[in-house]
Amino acid sequence: MSTRPSLPLILTVVLIGVFLIVPTLIVIIMSFSSASTLGFPPPGLSLKWYANFFAEEKWIDGAWTSLKVAALTTVLATVLGTVAALGMVRGRYPLRSAVMAVIVSPMIVPIIIVAIGMYFVFMPWGMAGSVLGMVIAHTTLCLPFVVVNVVASLQNFDRNLEMAAQNLGAGQVRTFFRVTLPLIMPGVLAGALFAFVTSWDEVVVASFLASPYVRTLPVVMWDAVRTEVDPTIAALAAMLSVLTIVVGVSVMVVWRMGWKKR
């Protein structure tokens, strides 16, 4: 017997949804403003601020840097996170819960503390202000998202399938790539998508590790907000919001596909 949600509960959920989405909608509307400064409601509509984004070198360079850092971070975090998740679920060793706590600690520790620590560690090594340093730092932040998603997939995994493959002559490596990985792929892809979004949107650590030649798009946006307030910021924010929504929907689709296969 199914119970329908009550009217107050429905209204509460709707109000929360409106409260969360209205600021984003306002920014998207302001991105089409014909005025030279941010303001709501806009006096007219124009696409010139989107054109301005693609015309200015600093925005394009920031976007390209963000794309490189996010792509490399996604690959590195996905590989390391999948291996770490296998060790957490399959491994039998002391202090395993402590190791898990260390892995997920970047999700708990205030980001400003992580940023300061990374800055003082990377600076003597000459990695601050480089793409490599940014990728390593973002991989540390994104690793927990991959581990959590892959661990969830492995906990529902039937190991009899691996044993059957090995009884038929498949080695451990072949069994992993032909049996285990395809079945946990929804969790791996979900972790990878979360890693990409986290790296793409991250600004605090990127600000500490940035240089005049290596600045991600969020860092460029932050610097622009402090010096100028034209609707180009709103246009960029609108595009980033759409990208985040697309990735979020993709994560939900991937998870649905994974559950349907089960």
C-alpha positions as CSV (number, residue, x, y, z in Angstrom):
1,M,0.0,0.0,0.0
2,S,1.6,3.2,-1.1
3,T,1.2,6.5,0.8
4,R,1.0,9.8,-1.0
5,P,3.1,12.7,0.3
6,S,1.1,15.2,2.2
7,L,0.4,18.7,0.8
8,P,2.5,20.5,3.4
9,L,5.5,18.2,2.5
10,I,5.0,18.9,-1.2
11,L,4.8,22.7,-0.6
12,T,7.9,22.6,1.6
13,V,9.9,20.7,-1.1
14,V,8.7,23.2,-3.8
15,L,9.6,26.2,-1.7
16,I,13.1,24.8,-1.0
17,G,13.5,24.1,-4.7
18,V,12.5,27.7,-5.6
19,F,14.7,29.1,-2.9
20,L,17.7,27.2,-4.3
21,I,17.1,27.8,-8.0
22,V,15.9,31.5,-8.0
23,P,19.4,33.0,-7.5
24,T,20.8,31.0,-10.4
25,L,17.9,32.1,-12.6
26,I,18.5,35.7,-11.7
27,V,22.1,35.4,-12.7
28,I,21.2,33.8,-16.0
29,I,18.7,36.6,-16.8
30,M,21.3,39.2,-15.9
31,S,23.8,37.6,-18.3
32,F,21.5,38.7,-21.2
33,S,21.5,42.3,-20.0
34,S,22.2,45.2,-22.4
35,A,23.5,47.4,-19.6
36,S,27.2,47.8,-18.9
37,T,26.9,46.9,-15.2
38,L,25.2,44.1,-13.4
39,G,21.6,44.9,-12.4
40,F,18.3,43.3,-12.1
41,P,15.9,43.5,-13.9
42,P,18.0,44.2,-17.0
43,P,16.9,47.2,-19.1
44,G,17.2,45.2,-22.3
45,L,18.4,41.9,-23.7
46,S,21.7,41.4,-25.5
47,L,24.2,38.6,-26.2
48,K,27.2,40.9,-26.2
49,W,28.5,39.7,-22.9
50,Y,28.7,36.1,-24.2
51,A,30.6,37.5,-27.2
52,N,32.8,39.4,-24.8
53,F,33.7,36.2,-23.0
54,F,35.0,34.6,-26.2
55,A,36.7,37.8,-27.3
56,E,38.9,38.4,-24.2
57,E,42.0,36.3,-23.9
58,K,42.0,36.1,-20.1
59,W,38.7,34.2,-20.1
60,I,39.8,31.8,-22.9
61,D,43.1,31.1,-21.2
62,G,41.4,30.5,-17.9
63,A,38.9,28.2,-19.4
64,W,41.6,26.2,-21.2
65,T,43.7,25.9,-18.0
66,S,40.6,24.8,-16.1
67,L,39.8,22.2,-18.8
68,K,43.4,20.8,-18.7
69,V,43.5,20.7,-15.0
70,A,40.0,19.2,-14.6
71,A,40.7,16.5,-17.3
72,L,44.0,15.4,-15.9
73,T,42.6,15.5,-12.4
74,T,39.7,13.4,-13.4
75,V,41.9,10.7,-15.0
76,L,44.3,10.6,-12.1
77,A,41.7,10.7,-9.3
78,T,39.6,8.0,-11.1
79,V,42.5,5.6,-11.4
80,L,43.9,6.2,-7.9
81,G,40.4,6.2,-6.4
82,T,39.3,3.0,-8.0
83,V,42.5,1.2,-6.8
84,A,42.1,2.7,-3.3
85,A,38.4,1.6,-3.2
86,L,39.4,-2.0,-4.1
87,G,42.0,-1.9,-1.3
88,M,39.4,-0.6,1.1
89,V,36.8,-3.2,0.3
90,R,38.9,-6.3,-0.5
91,G,41.9,-5.6,1.8
92,R,42.3,-7.1,5.2
93,Y,44.7,-5.1,7.3
94,P,44.8,-3.2,10.6
95,L,43.7,0.4,10.8
96,R,41.6,0.2,7.6
97,S,39.0,2.5,9.0
98,A,41.8,5.0,9.8
99,V,43.1,4.8,6.3
100,M,39.5,5.5,5.0
101,A,39.2,8.5,7.3
102,V,42.5,9.9,5.9
103,I,41.3,9.4,2.3
104,V,38.0,11.2,2.8
105,S,39.5,13.9,5.1
106,P,39.6,16.5,2.3
107,M,35.8,16.4,2.3
108,I,35.7,17.3,6.1
109,V,38.7,19.6,6.7
110,P,38.0,23.3,5.9
111,I,39.3,24.0,2.4
112,I,41.2,27.0,3.5
113,I,43.4,24.8,5.8
114,V,44.0,22.4,3.0
115,A,44.9,25.3,0.7
116,I,47.4,26.8,3.1
117,G,49.0,23.4,3.8
118,M,49.4,22.6,0.1
119,Y,50.9,26.0,-0.6
120,F,53.7,25.6,1.9
121,V,54.3,22.0,0.8
122,F,54.4,22.8,-2.9
123,M,56.3,26.0,-2.8
124,P,59.7,24.5,-1.8
125,W,59.3,21.9,-4.6
126,G,58.6,24.6,-7.2
127,M,55.2,23.1,-7.9
128,A,53.2,26.2,-6.9
129,G,52.0,28.1,-9.9
130,S,52.2,25.1,-12.2
131,V,49.6,22.9,-13.9
132,L,51.2,19.8,-12.3
133,G,50.9,21.3,-8.8
134,M,47.3,22.3,-9.5
135,V,46.5,18.7,-10.8
136,I,48.0,17.0,-7.8
137,A,46.2,19.4,-5.4
138,H,42.9,18.9,-7.1
139,T,43.4,15.1,-7.2
140,T,43.7,15.1,-3.4
141,L,40.4,17.0,-3.2
142,C,38.6,14.8,-5.8
143,L,39.9,11.4,-4.6
144,P,37.3,11.0,-1.8
145,F,34.4,11.4,-4.3
146,V,35.7,8.6,-6.5
147,V,36.5,6.3,-3.5
148,V,33.0,6.7,-2.0
149,N,31.2,6.0,-5.3
150,V,33.4,3.0,-6.2
151,V,33.2,1.5,-2.7
152,A,29.4,1.7,-2.9
153,S,29.5,-0.2,-6.1
154,L,31.9,-2.8,-4.8
155,Q,29.9,-3.5,-1.7
156,N,27.0,-4.7,-3.9
157,F,29.3,-6.7,-6.2
158,D,28.9,-10.5,-6.4
159,R,32.4,-11.9,-6.1
160,N,31.2,-15.3,-7.4
161,L,31.4,-13.8,-10.9
162,E,35.1,-13.2,-10.4
163,M,35.7,-16.7,-9.1
164,A,33.8,-18.1,-12.0
165,A,36.0,-16.2,-14.5
166,Q,39.2,-17.4,-12.7
167,N,38.0,-21.0,-12.7
168,L,37.6,-20.7,-16.5
169,G,41.3,-19.7,-16.8
170,A,41.2,-15.9,-16.6
171,G,44.0,-14.3,-14.5
172,Q,43.5,-11.5,-12.0
173,V,44.2,-8.7,-14.4
174,R,41.9,-10.1,-17.1
175,T,39.2,-10.8,-14.6
176,F,39.3,-7.2,-13.4
177,F,39.1,-5.6,-16.8
178,R,36.6,-8.1,-18.3
179,V,34.3,-8.8,-15.3
180,T,34.9,-6.4,-12.3
181,L,35.4,-3.1,-14.0
182,P,32.4,-3.3,-16.4
183,L,30.1,-4.1,-13.5
184,I,31.3,-1.3,-11.2
185,M,31.6,1.1,-14.2
186,P,28.5,3.2,-13.1
187,G,30.2,3.9,-9.8
188,V,33.5,4.7,-11.5
189,L,31.9,7.1,-14.0
190,A,29.9,8.8,-11.2
191,G,33.1,9.3,-9.3
192,A,34.8,10.7,-12.4
193,L,32.0,13.1,-13.1
194,F,32.1,14.4,-9.5
195,A,35.9,14.7,-9.7
196,F,35.6,16.8,-12.9
197,V,33.0,19.1,-11.5
198,T,34.9,19.5,-8.2
199,S,38.1,20.4,-10.0
200,W,36.4,22.7,-12.5
201,D,34.6,24.7,-9.8
202,E,37.3,24.8,-7.2
203,V,38.7,28.3,-6.4
204,V,40.3,28.4,-2.9
205,V,43.2,26.0,-3.5
206,A,43.5,27.2,-7.1
207,S,43.9,30.8,-5.8
208,F,46.8,29.8,-3.5
209,L,48.6,27.8,-6.2
210,A,47.9,30.2,-9.1
211,S,50.5,32.3,-10.9
212,P,50.2,35.0,-13.6
213,Y,50.6,32.3,-16.2
214,V,48.5,29.5,-14.7
215,R,45.1,30.6,-13.5
216,T,41.9,28.6,-13.7
217,L,38.6,30.0,-14.7
218,P,37.2,30.4,-11.2
219,V,40.4,32.3,-10.2
220,V,40.0,34.6,-13.2
221,M,36.3,35.2,-12.2
222,W,37.3,35.9,-8.6
223,D,39.9,38.5,-9.7
224,A,37.4,40.1,-12.1
225,V,34.7,40.4,-9.4
226,R,37.1,42.4,-7.2
227,T,38.1,44.8,-10.0
228,E,35.1,45.1,-12.4
229,V,31.4,44.1,-12.3
230,D,30.3,43.8,-15.9
231,P,27.7,41.2,-17.0
232,T,30.5,39.1,-18.5
233,I,30.7,37.5,-15.1
234,A,27.0,36.7,-15.2
235,A,27.4,35.2,-18.7
236,L,30.2,33.0,-17.5
237,A,28.3,32.0,-14.4
238,A,25.3,31.1,-16.5
239,M,27.5,28.8,-18.7
240,L,29.1,27.2,-15.7
241,S,25.7,26.6,-14.2
242,V,24.4,24.9,-17.3
243,L,27.6,22.7,-17.4
244,T,27.1,21.8,-13.8
245,I,23.5,20.8,-14.4
246,V,24.4,18.7,-17.4
247,V,27.1,16.9,-15.4
248,G,24.7,16.4,-12.5
249,V,22.0,15.0,-14.7
250,S,24.6,12.7,-16.3
251,V,25.6,11.4,-12.8
252,M,21.9,10.6,-12.1
253,V,21.5,8.8,-15.5
254,V,24.7,6.8,-14.9
255,W,23.5,5.7,-11.5
256,R,20.1,4.7,-12.9
257,M,21.7,2.7,-15.6
258,G,23.8,0.9,-12.9
259,W,20.8,0.1,-10.8
260,K,18.8,-1.2,-13.8
261,K,21.6,-3.6,-14.6
262,R,21.3,-5.1,-11.2
